[in-house]
């Protein structure tokens, strides 16, 4: 899960806002599905061309975006508690055995969607954990197992159509990583509606032919330049749990909302 301090940015928070990983994934999907207009290419192909040779690939990729953290469902129902700080683990703090179990479940669920979905999500998690840091020895067997499987899934997808190419698969991976980061920026760092503004570096993503450079800047609302979405404005929201401090064992439901607008 994502643990967000309340107030945002406070060194000594009054509460934690807890965002399910599946909600974070849904936000990344909504950003990806809305991407594309007369100046910015949509992902894979236009959603207005159901007969396009890559229409199925677009649908499978977006499904992977939506479901890439579904394996975390069990964790939300019974989250692990960091005994040192007496708070729920955030997704960056997970003990490796727990993280591997949840990531493997997410990969398996996406593989049921299709070989592209399985490959993209497995490749995303493999890339995230491939850095040879202090706990790399705990991840090496898991990484080897995932890498052995995802190669066959990519081969299966490539063989299914001449329109399926390694370049397109790599682009899908880059898109998932980009939209995943956009969603994490919102969930972890960006003030929501009704919260006081804080000084925050703009988020810059993209920079390729298929995903042009786009800048997100915080203010009264989030401005985006150049505007990459099909609609004139984009409203996003997520349900969160609120855990008061000191912990009383209770968790209340709340919501965070963001409004994205073109830079005028």
C-alpha positions in Angstrom: 0.0 0.0 0.0 0.9 3.7 -0.2 1.3 5.5 3.1 0.8 9.2 2.8 1.4 11.6 5.7 -1.4 13.9 6.7 -0.9 16.8 6.6 1.1 16.2 3.4 4.8 16.7 3.9 4.6 16.9 7.7 7.6 15.5 9.6 5.2 14.6 12.5 1.9 13.7 10.8 -1.5 13.8 12.6 -2.6 10.7 10.6 -1.6 8.4 7.8 -3.7 8.2 4.6 -3.5 4.6 3.2 -4.0 4.1 -0.5 -4.5 0.5 -1.8 -2.1 -0.5 -4.5 -5.1 -1.5 -6.7 -6.3 2.2 -6.5 -2.9 3.4 -7.5 -3.0 1.1 -10.5 -6.5 2.2 -11.4 -5.3 5.9 -11.5 -2.5 4.9 -13.8 -5.0 3.1 -16.1 -7.3 6.2 -16.1 -4.4 8.4 -17.1 -3.3 6.0 -19.9 -6.8 5.4 -21.2 -7.4 9.2 -21.5 -4.1 9.8 -23.2 -4.2 11.1 -26.8 -5.7 13.9 -28.8 -5.2 15.7 -32.1 -1.6 16.7 -31.2 -0.5 13.7 -29.0 -0.7 10.1 -30.2 -2.9 7.7 -28.2 -1.2 4.6 -26.8 -0.8 1.7 -29.3 -3.7 2.9 -31.6 -6.7 5.1 -31.6 -9.6 3.9 -29.4 -11.9 5.0 -32.2 -10.6 2.3 -34.5 -12.0 -1.0 -33.3 -10.9 -2.8 -36.5 -7.3 -1.6 -36.2 -4.8 -4.5 -36.3 -3.5 -3.4 -32.9 -6.9 -2.8 -31.2 -6.6 -6.0 -29.3 -3.0 -5.1 -28.1 -4.3 -1.7 -26.9 -7.1 -3.4 -24.9 -4.7 -6.0 -23.4 -2.1 -3.3 -22.5 -4.7 -1.1 -20.8 -6.0 -4.2 -18.9 -2.5 -4.8 -17.7 -2.3 -1.2 -16.5 -5.5 -1.6 -14.6 -4.7 -4.9 -12.9 -0.9 -4.7 -12.5 -1.2 -4.5 -8.7 -4.2 -6.8 -8.2 -2.0 -9.3 -6.2 -2.0 -6.8 -3.3 -5.7 -7.4 -2.5 -4.9 -9.7 0.4 -2.4 -7.2 1.9 -5.0 -4.5 2.1 -7.3 -6.8 4.1 -4.5 -7.6 6.5 -1.6 -5.3 6.2 1.8 -6.0 7.7 2.9 -3.6 10.5 6.5 -2.3 10.7 7.3 -3.1 14.3 10.0 -0.5 14.6 7.7 2.4 13.7 4.3 0.9 14.6 2.8 1.7 11.3 1.7 -0.2 8.1 4.5 -0.9 5.7 4.6 1.3 2.6 5.2 -0.5 -0.7 8.9 0.6 -0.6 9.5 -1.0 2.8 8.1 -4.5 2.3 10.1 -7.5 3.5 11.3 -9.3 0.3 9.3 -12.5 0.9 6.0 -10.6 1.2 6.8 -8.4 -1.8 7.7 -11.4 -3.9 4.5 -13.2 -3.0 2.4 -10.1 -3.9 4.2 -9.3 -7.1 4.1 -13.0 -8.2 0.3 -12.9 -7.6 0.0 -9.7 -9.7 2.0 -11.2 -12.5 0.0 -14.5 -12.5 -3.3 -12.5 -12.7 -2.1 -10.4 -15.6 -0.8 -13.5 -17.4 -4.4 -14.7 -17.4 -5.3 -11.6 -19.4 -2.8 -12.4 -22.1 0.9 -12.9 -22.9 1.5 -9.2 -23.5 -0.1 -8.3 -20.2 1.9 -10.9 -18.4 5.2 -9.9 -20.0 4.7 -6.2 -19.4 3.9 -6.6 -15.7 6.6 -9.2 -15.1 9.1 -7.0 -16.9 8.0 -3.9 -14.9 8.6 -5.7 -11.5 11.8 -7.3 -12.7 13.1 -3.8 -13.7 12.1 -2.3 -10.4 14.1 -4.9 -8.4 17.0 -5.5 -10.7 19.3 -3.0 -8.9 22.1 -4.8 -7.1 21.6 -3.2 -3.7 21.8 -4.6 -0.2 19.0 -7.1 -0.5 19.7 -8.2 -4.0 20.7 -11.6 -2.8 17.2 -12.1 -1.5 15.8 -11.2 -4.9 18.1 -13.1 -7.2 16.2 -16.4 -7.3 12.9 -14.6 -7.7 14.2 -12.5 -10.6 15.7 -15.6 -12.3 12.3 -17.4 -12.1 10.4 -14.4 -13.5 12.8 -13.7 -16.3 12.7 -17.4 -17.4 8.9 -17.2 -17.8 8.5 -13.8 -19.3 10.7 -14.6 -22.3 8.2 -17.3 -23.4 5.3 -15.0 -23.0 6.8 -12.4 -25.2 7.6 -15.1 -27.9 3.9 -16.2 -27.7 2.6 -12.6 -28.2 5.0 -11.9 -31.1 4.0 -15.1 -32.9 0.3 -14.2 -32.7 0.3 -11.4 -35.3 2.8 -9.7 -37.7 1.6 -6.4 -36.2 3.1 -7.5 -32.8 6.8 -6.3 -32.7 9.5 -6.2 -30.0 9.6 -2.4 -30.4 5.8 -2.2 -29.5 6.3 -4.5 -26.5 9.1 -2.3 -25.3 7.0 0.8 -25.8 4.2 -0.8 -23.7 6.7 -1.4 -20.9 7.9 2.2 -21.1 4.3 3.4 -21.0 3.4 1.3 -18.0 6.4 2.7 -16.2 5.6 6.3 -17.1 1.9 6.1 -16.1 2.8 4.1 -12.9 5.1 7.0 -12.0 2.4 9.6 -12.8 0.0 7.9 -10.4 2.6 7.5 -7.7 3.5 11.2 -8.0 -0.2 12.0 -7.3 -0.6 9.5 -4.5 2.7 10.1 -2.7 3.6 13.8 -3.3 0.9 15.9 -4.9 -1.6 18.0 -2.9 -5.2 17.0 -3.5 -8.2 19.3 -3.6 -8.7 21.1 -0.3 -5.1 20.5 0.9 -2.8 23.5 1.3 -0.3 23.8 -1.5 3.3 22.8 -0.9 6.4 23.6 -2.9 6.9 20.6 -5.2 9.2 20.2 -8.2 7.2 19.7 -11.5 6.9 16.1 -12.7 8.4 15.6 -16.2 7.7 12.4 -18.1 8.1 11.2 -21.6 10.5 12.4 -24.2 10.1 9.9 -27.1 8.2 9.9 -30.3 5.4 7.8 -28.8 5.4 9.6 -25.5 6.3 13.2 -25.8 7.7 15.2 -23.0 4.9 16.4 -20.7 5.2 18.5 -17.5 2.8 18.4 -14.5 2.9 21.4 -12.2 1.1 21.8 -8.9 -0.9 24.9 -8.0 -4.6 25.6 -7.3 -5.0 22.6 -9.6 -2.5 20.6 -11.6 -1.6 22.1 -14.9 -0.2 19.9 -17.7 1.8 21.1 -20.7 1.5 20.2 -23.5 -2.1 18.9 -22.8 -2.0 15.2 -23.8 -5.5 14.0 -22.9 -8.6 13.6 -25.0 -10.9 15.5 -22.7 -10.6 19.2 -21.9 -10.1 18.5 -18.2 -9.3 15.4 -16.2 -10.8 14.6 -12.8 -9.2 11.9 -10.7 -10.0 10.5 -7.3 -9.3 7.6 -5.0 -10.6 6.1 -1.8 -8.2 6.0 1.1 -8.1 4.8 4.6 -7.3 7.3 7.4 -5.3 6.1 10.4 -5.2 8.6 13.3 -2.1 9.0 15.4 -1.4 7.8 17.9 -2.8 4.6 16.5 -6.2 3.7 18.0 -6.7 0.6 15.8 -9.5 2.4 13.8 -9.3 3.3 10.2 -11.8 5.7 8.6 -12.6 6.0 4.9 -11.7 9.2 3.0 -11.1 10.4 -0.6 -8.4 12.3 -2.4 -9.3 14.3 -5.6 -7.1 15.9 -8.2 -8.1 18.2 -11.1 -5.8 18.3 -14.2 -6.1 21.2 -16.6 -4.1 22.6 -19.6 -1.6 25.3 -18.9 -3.3 28.4 -20.2 
